[in-house]
């Protein structure tokens, strides 16, 4: 993905001293209040002098990426900026974290400022590495006659929208009038589709109503002050990514050495002074970069697309291990650790790569978590030679892009997200985060990752447990508009459709983070208007991360592709619930951040004794009605009536995951649904579809009947089977016995049986 900077700290404190006077966030809108440019520029306090430019329109921060890795872009994480007064009255200068031979000031680069004046990537943009003397005698340039000049426009003016608003339009004056960007120009961030990054534009005018041209100054003190024990429903967790060194594996960052390769992984620099790794030697399996090893034009165009990688180059012993960074946290509580990443196991390999977050010295399972990275979907192909090639300008001309940069482009689209929630039990605890590679045994096995992020989610928790036998524990945890970290116990079959109903809502991003990037969700069951034996579920799109995907107290079908966060071998999670006592949740369970239990389900009109019942709809059952029902806790009584449709498996179904038509009443655990027919006799078979795709049915064809009269025995019902009358009419779908059938001749598994 496009490369960006994140703040790194040499020393961190667990609390924010009140003398910092952080402006923080508005307690109602949760938006940044901002700081005055004068207060930041004049401050001697490091936490206030370290600033981030936040764009009001996009909600992103100014960062560096794009060409050469030094052109400014917008991103969800900001680069730290030092704002100081300019020698020119009323103007300011800004410096970022990067220093090159071209300088370290954030400045607009003119055509006359660069030796690469023939290529548009080198001018008419804001760069983060300008501010040194341009000597015309040493570097000829036809666009200037000045013997010496500074290689960029360093002076910036912060124009407040109104007195005291702490909201600014940021502008500069360009004295190069013949290259299309002369005169006064404003800093504007433009949102682009589904991309995680936003480009910058430089219009000649900017109005107060155009939020894309409005900026707030956020300080490190503000970021620290955002660490709270509890957050509101509409409030994002505190961004704690500034605690991670080189979180995005940017070109030439010395802090890449904060990531430690171990347990067999090897690496080396191709250019130690530039911190550029060597991709071309089979002895070195850990690689950070975009494929280039020098400042050539391939590097210039793809500098924003570098990634971290482990490659099996033919030496299995060096292809497995860990890449870890130790993060010093600020406060105890729940942290969300995420990254983009995937692994690709060549046929025959047992490669598995995981994202992990483990608190040093902690033994609880929820403080030592991991999850498998996404599996590569083969959006592009690569060879061993591609992995080991050193890319240069000739590759650029041939449009030969490294697999490392191709992967970064997929990450930029928002693909391959991976997330874990980890509990840090003490202030200032050390948290190890990283990627672990195991089981690599084939050349070309590849693991690729980028864009580590860290968010603080507070200390509040919420438990939902399928085994609880009362609604009381749930009702006592209701806190409207207050977010918590959810511990969810709902046993599900991976890669199969499962019914699910929850008393909380989840966004598409939460569904994918919890149940898998490729999880599927469907809802709104109804009888088909054109085919009476068909039940249709509608696919729920998970494309918009912020959209509500699962609504509270609604029935869904979910097909998870990811195992629960905490494995079955872990100890139970325990919470003391007021007026209830200790609630113990058995592993495995899921952990989900920023969840709110707004409503006591007992207040809902369709709730009764732990069961939610939707209004019944027309059907083909004997009483011509279908009703979708769900339980919110473990019903030990047999509340699911006979002649209902349920999803599940059993020994009799050979552990196949099927829709079953029940012959007798059943008990049911919490957060599951079923379809009640209300029929006290036979029911017709049904087919189940999600957007036209059949996901299971309760019957098979009746062709090819063997004309032999047999007595029923145990083998006949080794799996649930449909029972038909001799004239082909379905009598009982998915039956496991003939119990209760009237006397007569029936057909089961193409054989005739006699019931006496």
C-alpha positions, 0 to 999 in steps of 0.5 A: 500500500502507499507508504506513510509515516507514524509517530514513534516515541522514545519514552512513553508515559501511562497517563497524560499530565494535566499541564499538557492542556490537550484540546482533545475531542468534542465530548458530543460529536467526538471530533477533534477540537484542534489547536491554535497554530500559535500555541503549537509553534510556541510550545516547548512541550514535546507532546504539544509540539508534535502535531498532525494535520487532520483534514476535516473533509476526509477524516484523514491525516497528512502523511507521506507516500506516492512518488519517491515515498516523499509526496504528501497524501492522506491516510488514516494515520498521520506523520508527526510534524513540527510546526515553527515560526518562519523568519517571514512574519505571519508564516510558518514552516513544517518539518516531518520525520524524513531527512534526505539530501534534498532537505527535511521541510514540507514544501511545494516543489517547483519545476526549477527546484529539481534536476528531474525537471523532465518528469512531472513526478518531480515538481508541482507537488508538496514533498516532505524533503525540501529546504536546501540550496539549489546550485545551478552551477552544479545542477543545470536547469533551464527553468531558472536563471538563479545561481542559488535558490532554496529548492522549494516553497517553505513558508505556509500561512494558516488562515483561521476560518473564524476567530477561535475556530482552530480550523484552518485553510493552509496556503502558500504563494508560488512565484513560478507562474509559468508551470500551471500552479502560480500564485496563491495555492491551498492545501486540499485533500480529495477523497477517492472511491474505496481507496485507503489513501487520498491525493492532495490538490492545490486549488487557487481558491478555497471556501470555508464551506469546502471541508476538503480544504479545512484542517485541524492541528492535532497533537500527540497530547490529544492522541494520548488524552483520547485513551479512555476507559469507555467510548460512546457508540458513535465514537471510534477507539483511540488511534494508538498506532503512534506507539508502533515504529515503522508500522508501514515498512516505509522505504529507507526507514531506519526503524525497520530494525525495530522489527526483529526477525527470529527463529530461522528467518534471515535478512541483509541490506543491499544498501545499509545507508539507505536501509534497503533490503536485498531481495536477490540472495536465496540466503535471505528470506525476510525482505522489506521493500518494493523490489528496488535496491537503489534510487532509480525510477522504478523506486520513484514510481513504486516507493509508496508500494513496499511491503514486508515479506517472508519468501521460501527461496529453496531453504526450508530452514530459513523460511519459517520463523517470526517477525516481532516488534515490542510495543510499550502500551500506555494504559491497561485495557483492550487493544485492537491490532490489525494489518493487511496481509496474506500467505500463499502455500504452494501445492504440498506445503503446510504453510500457515502464517498468523498475526499475533499479539501477546502481552509479555508475562501474561498467561491469560488466553485473551492476552495471548491471541493470534489469527490466521492471515488471509489466504492469497486469492491469486489476483496476480501471478509470480515466479521465483525469479520475480521474488528475487529480481532487483527492479530498476528503470528498465522494469518500469519501462516494461511495466514489470511490477514486483509481486511486493508492489502488486500486493501493496496495490491490493492492500491499498484497495482495503483487501486482506484485512486481519485483526485480533483483540488483545487485553493488556492487564497493566498500564505500560505493559509490553506487547509483542506484535507481529507475524509468525510463519510455520510449515513452509516446505515449498519453494515460492511459499510467500507471506506478505504484510503491511500497515500495522495499526493499533487502537485502544478500545477501553476497559469495558467488556460485554459477554454473550454466552450461548450456554447461559440459561437466563436472560438476566445476565444479558439484561444487566449488561445493557448500557445504551450508547456505551461501547464495550469489547464483546466476548461472544460464545456462539459455536459455529461450523466454519465454512458452513451456513449457521443461523445466528441472532444477536442482541447487538448490531455489527458493522460489515467491518466487524463481521469480516474482522471477526468471522473472516474477510471472506465470510458470507451473510444472508438475511430476510428469509421469506417464502418464494412468491413463485415457488412454494417449496422455496425459502429465499434468504437475501445476501447482505453486502459486506462491501461498505465497512461502516454499514450495519450488516447484522441488526440487533435481534434479527435472524441471519445465516452466517458462513464464517471462514475464520476460527474463533479468536481464542482457541478451545484449549484456553481457560474460560473468560470470567466477568462479574455481572451485577446482581448475577455473579460471575459469568464464565464463558468457555473457550473457544470464543470470539472477541469483537471491539466497539459493540453496544448493547442498547436494548433489553430484549425483554422490552421487544414486542416479539420477545417471550421467555427468551425467544424472538418470533417474527410474524408468521408468513404464508407457506406450503405447510399443512397450516399454510404458515411459516414463522422464523424464531430465535433463542437468546439463551440456552433453552433446556426445555424443548421449545423448538416444536416438532415439524420445524426446520433447523440447521445442524449436524448429527451422528445420524447425518454422518456429521454433514451440515444439513437442514433437518425437519424435526420429528420431535420437540427440541431444546436449543442453545442461545443465539440460534434460529429455526423455522417453525411450521406450526404443523402437527402432521406432515410437512412438504419439503423445502429448498433454501436459497441465498440470492439464487444459490441453493444452500441446502434442502430437505429432500432428494429425488425419488427416482430408481426405487428398488422394488424389494419389500424390506423390514426397517433396520439401523442401516436404513437410516445411517443418514437422515432420509426422506420417506415417501408413500408408494405414489411418490408423495413426500411423507417425512423429510430428513427422517431418522426413524419410522416411529409414528408412521401409520401402517403401510408401505413406504419408500426409503433410500429407493427401498420399500419398507413395511410398517406394521 
